[in-house]
Amino acid sequence: MTTARDLLIVALGAAPGRSAEPGDLSLALAGAELLDLRDARALTLDGDLVVPGDPPVTDDRLVREAAASLVRQTPHETVEDWLWRRGRGLSSAYLAAFEDEGLLKRQHRRLLPSWTGEAVLTDSAARQRAADRWAGDEPVLAALATAIGIRETPAGELPDETDEAVTTVLAAVDDAVTELTAVRQRRAIEKAAFDNIWRGN
């Protein structure tokens, strides 16, 4: 399993009222992918620059796709640029992969086509592993969950031995989600003002 997959499983099982915005989740998944690729020694970070290494040997299609998406020519891409580029629509790609793999299914409702059903996690070893990691308050997973608002309490401090690359990625995810939230709020305000003009308010 990967941190990205664990994060999606945790997000899908979040308490009512704590569901993550798709855009926020996509940014966090992109950050989790960087950490997964780093753990697989498929990249290193030079400050905030993503320096590709050898492609990982893995059966995970999403990890292979992430590795193939790395910018290999110089100047290397920053973590922030990766999050915005790779994160575009990433939560949808993970959901589709989960469905293909049988980790997710649609609950069908009578008289409605199958594609309208709500997506729910199936019982699987992957789900159990993610639940164990979540229950154990694993710091990186907790920090990502906090960034996208699906964790009820703030993440605790990262262990002292946490290296700079991890803190760089987590900080970039937090900043990107904050920026995206601000954009959504600004658009909502602009839309409300526009609606008021049409209503003559």
N, C-alpha and C positions, 0 to 999 in steps of 0.2 A: 504494500500500500504506500501511498504518498501523502504528504501533507495536504496537497491540493484536493485529493479525493476525500481525505478525512474531513477537511473543511466543508466540502459540499455536503457530505453526509450529516455533519453536525448542523449545517444551515437548514437542511431539509427537515430535520427533526426539532427545530427551534420551537420554543413555546409560542402559543398564539399571541399575536401582537408584536412579536419580535422577529418577524421575517425580514431578511435582508433585501435591500433594493438590488435588482439584477446588476446594475452598473457597479455598485459597491462590491458585490460578490465577485464580479468579473475581475476587478482590480486586485482584490485579495487573492483570488485564484492565480493570477499572473505572478503575484509576489511569492505565493507558495511554490509555484513552479520553479522560480529562481532558486529557492532554497533546496528543492528536491534535486535540481540539476547540479547544484553545488555539492550536495551530499554524494551524488553519483560521480563527482569529479569531472563533470561535463563542462564546467565553467569555474572561473574564479572572479572575484571582484577586486579591481584596482581602484581603491577609493569607492566612487559610485559608478565606475565604468564596468560593464559586463564583458569579460574577456572569455570567449569560447575556448573549450578544450576539445578532447576527443568525444565523439558522439557516444552516448551511454548504450550499454548492451542491456536491453530490456524488452519484455513482451508487452509493455504498456504503451499502447498507440499514442496516448495523449502526451506521455513523456517524450516519445520520439518526435512528435510534432513540435513540441516546445523546443527541443534541442535543434531541430531543423530550422526553427524560426530565428535563431540567434544571428545577429549581424556579425559576420566574420571579418569584414574588411575594416580597416582603420579609417577614421576615428571610431572607436568602439562606442556602442550605445550606452547611455546612462540608465540606471535602474528606473528612474522616472519615465524616460522615453519608452522603455520596455513595457512598463505597466500600462501605459496608455495605448500602445500599439498592439501588444499581445492581448491585452484585456478586452479589446473590443469584441463583444458578443461571446466571450469565453464561457460564461455560465451556461449559455444555451448549448455550446459544444459539449460541455461536460454532462449536461442533462441528457443529451442525445446519446452519448457514449454509454452512460449508465443504463439507459433503456435498452440499447443494443446488447449489453452484457447481462441483462436480466436483473440488475441491481435496483431497478426502478420500474414501476408499472403504473398504468393509469387505472384509476377506479372508475368503472363505467357506470353511467346513470341511465336509467330506463328512458327510452325515447330520444336519447341524444347520441350523436355519433361518438365513436370510441375516442377520437382525438380531443374531445372536450373534457375528458375525465381529469380529476385531480391526480397529480403525480405523487406516489407514495413509495417509500423504500420497502424493499422486500427483506425478509430475514436472510442474512448472509454472514459469512465469516468477515467480510469487509466491514459490514455495519457493526459487528461486535467489536472488531479491533478499534474502529473509530470511537465507539462508545467507551471502551476501556481507556483510550488515550484522553478522551474528554473528561471522564470521571477522575482521572489522575491529575487533572489540572496541568497538563503538559504546557510549558510556558509559551512556546511559539504558537501552538494551536490556539491557546487562550488569548494571546495578543491579537492574532488575526481576527478571531471571533469578536473581540472587544471593538476592533476598528470598524467592523461592519454592523455593530449594534445588536448582535444576537446573544451576547453574554450579559447576564443580569448584573453582575458585579465587575468592576474594573479588573483587568488582568494584574496579577501580582508582579513584583519586580522580576526581571530576567535574572537568572543566576549570574554570579560574578564572573564565571568562566565563559559566559556567552561571548563569542568573538564579534569583532567589529562588522563583519559582513552581514551577520544575522540582524544586528541592530540597525544597520543601514537599510536593509530591505524592509524591515518592519516600520521604520520611521517613514520611508517613502510611501508605503501602503497607507499609513495613517494620514499623511499629507495629501495624497491623491484622493482618498475618500472624502476628506474635509473639503477639498476643492470642488469635487463633484457635488457634494451636498449644497455648497454655496451656489453653484450654478443652477441646481434644481430650485432652490428657494428664490433666486432672482427671477427665473422664468415664471414661477408661480405668481410672484408679485406682479410681473409685467402682464401676465395673462389676466389676472384679476382686475388690473387697472384698465386693460383693453375692454374687458367685459363690462365694466362700469360705464365706460364711454358709450358703448352701444345701448346700454340700458338707460342712458341719460342721467346717471347718478353723479 
